[in-house]
Amino acid sequence: MSNEAYAASANQTAEKLLQVLEALARQSRPVKLIDLARELGMNTSTLYRFLAALQNQGYIARQEESSKYALNLKLCYLAEQVKKSSSIASILHPAVVEVGELFQEAAHLAQEENRHIVYVDNAAGASQMLVIRQHIGKTAPMHCTGVGKLLLLEYTDSQLDALISELGLPRYTEHTLTTAQALRAELEQVRAQGYAFDNEECEIGVRCLAVPVRNYTGKIVAGLSVSGPTARITDAVVQEKLPAFLDIARRASLDLGYTG
């Protein structure tokens, strides 16, 4: 067999092995060999060899009493390692840098944690001497931050009611939204336009623009934001750069498996 033919055969074997794993992952309970073979369109002797190889490596288990197959916990270990090495912050760092360069301001990536936002990455454009950068790990309220408002779009009415009841809507500046009615109206506007502002709601003189990042389910799981003095994050700047900003967020979402 030539090297090319051997490589092609090895690729086909690897692909079929992965198809077997994925088929097992789709099952809600252990499955018999013949049923799995029917689903995959594979003859039972070939499938048995694949299953035996996976069992020998600890990726699946065979129930002796029923001769049914199921995934084993070794895959949980692999999934955990993927999670550690492919956090949203590491995956989306290039997007954060791109936002900073686009606006020449401080750019941030934030997620939700314990009904607050937490900043998990930041970057800044090179041309500004003074930028308003939030340090990684800092938390902030959801009701008065751009990213927080985006993440609140995923809340049900009852979840939003619970957040307001338990945490309140503290006032940080004269511009902070402090009533449920005002916050709900703001969230409806954010939902309609697809981006969110913090207009001096956390700190006087500071304006923030945020756009959503979605995962493979379509859920908003993070937000990209840019912050700067109100004199620099003007309506004209927003109008000019918003399309490119939204495109960065769209590509970031694709990196997380979003297909919408």
C-alpha positions, -999 to 999 in steps of 0.1 A, spaced: 0 0 0 14 34 -9 18 61 17 -11 81 1 -34 51 3 -24 43 38 -30 79 49 -64 79 32 -73 46 49 -62 59 83 -82 91 79 -113 70 70 -108 49 101 -104 79 124 -135 95 109 -156 64 115 -143 61 150 -154 97 158 -188 89 142 -192 60 166 -184 83 196 -208 110 184 -235 84 178 -231 71 214 -232 107 227 -266 111 211 -281 82 230 -301 89 261 -293 54 275 -270 25 267 -275 10 232 -272 -24 217 -246 -31 190 -272 -39 163 -292 -7 170 -260 14 168 -250 -3 136 -284 4 121 -281 41 130 -246 44 115 -252 23 85 -222 2 94 -219 -36 95 -218 -51 129 -184 -68 127 -167 -35 117 -186 -16 144 -176 -42 170 -139 -36 162 -144 1 167 -163 -4 200 -136 -28 212 -109 -3 205 -128 25 223 -135 2 253 -98 -8 255 -89 29 258 -115 35 284 -138 58 264 -168 36 265 -181 8 287 -200 -24 278 -227 -37 302 -221 -74 307 -257 -83 316 -273 -65 286 -243 -62 261 -252 -26 257 -226 2 252 -224 37 266 -198 65 270 -175 63 299 -163 91 323 -129 94 306 -146 117 281 -155 140 310 -118 144 317 -111 153 281 -140 178 282 -127 194 313 -92 198 297 -108 215 267 -127 238 290 -95 248 308 -75 254 276 -103 270 255 -119 295 279 -138 323 263 -111 347 273 -84 329 254 -106 322 224 -118 357 221 -86 377 230 -80 386 193 -114 401 192 -108 422 223 -75 435 207 -94 443 175 -120 463 193 -93 483 211 -76 490 178 -109 500 161 -118 526 187 -83 533 200 -98 530 235 -100 504 263 -118 473 251 -131 446 275 -146 412 275 -170 404 303 -192 375 314 -218 370 341 -209 357 375 -232 356 405 -256 381 389 -228 406 383 -205 411 353 -169 401 357 -142 414 333 -122 385 320 -100 402 293 -89 437 282 -68 455 256 -63 491 246 -55 510 214 -20 522 211 -26 558 203 -43 571 235 -22 581 264 -52 578 288 -76 549 286 -103 537 310 -93 501 315 -111 477 339 -87 452 355 -94 415 349 -114 400 377 -132 432 386 -170 429 390 -197 454 383 -235 456 385 -256 444 356 -282 471 355 -259 500 348 -233 484 325 -235 478 288 -225 442 290 -247 437 320 -278 449 300 -270 425 272 -267 396 296 -300 405 312 -317 399 279 -313 362 287 -332 365 320 -369 355 322 -393 380 338 -392 361 370 -354 360 371 -353 397 365 -378 403 392 -357 382 416 -325 401 408 -342 434 414 -358 422 446 -326 407 461 -299 431 448 -319 462 442 -309 488 416 -284 509 434 -277 545 422 -241 552 412 -247 585 393 -276 607 385 -279 587 352 -283 553 368 -315 534 361 -330 528 395 -366 516 388 -378 483 374 -399 501 348 -369 521 336 -347 491 334 -373 470 315 -378 498 290 -340 500 285 -337 463 280 -365 464 253 -345 490 235 -313 471 238 -331 440 224 -344 459 195 -312 476 185 -287 448 193 -263 467 214 -262 485 247 -248 517 263 -237 527 297 -242 565 295 -224 577 326 -245 553 346 -216 538 366 -192 568 365 -197 604 355 -177 613 324 -174 577 312 -194 561 283 -195 525 273 -208 507 242 -213 469 243 -222 443 218 -233 407 224 -213 375 219 -234 343 215 -225 306 218 -235 277 197 -270 277 212 -276 314 203 -274 324 240 -256 356 249 -228 344 270 -205 374 270 -201 410 258 -174 430 241 -173 466 252 -154 498 246 -151 524 273 -138 560 272 -145 596 281 -178 609 269 -158 635 248 -143 606 228 -171 580 227 -194 604 209 -226 596 189 -206 604 157 -179 579 167 -205 553 176 -223 558 143 -190 555 123 -176 524 141 -207 504 152 -210 483 120 -174 472 123 -179 466 161 -209 444 154 -190 425 128 -162 417 153 -188 404 177 -204 383 149 -171 367 142 -164 362 179 -197 344 182 -188 322 152 -156 312 171 -179 300 199 -199 279 175 -228 303 168 -243 296 134 -272 322 133 
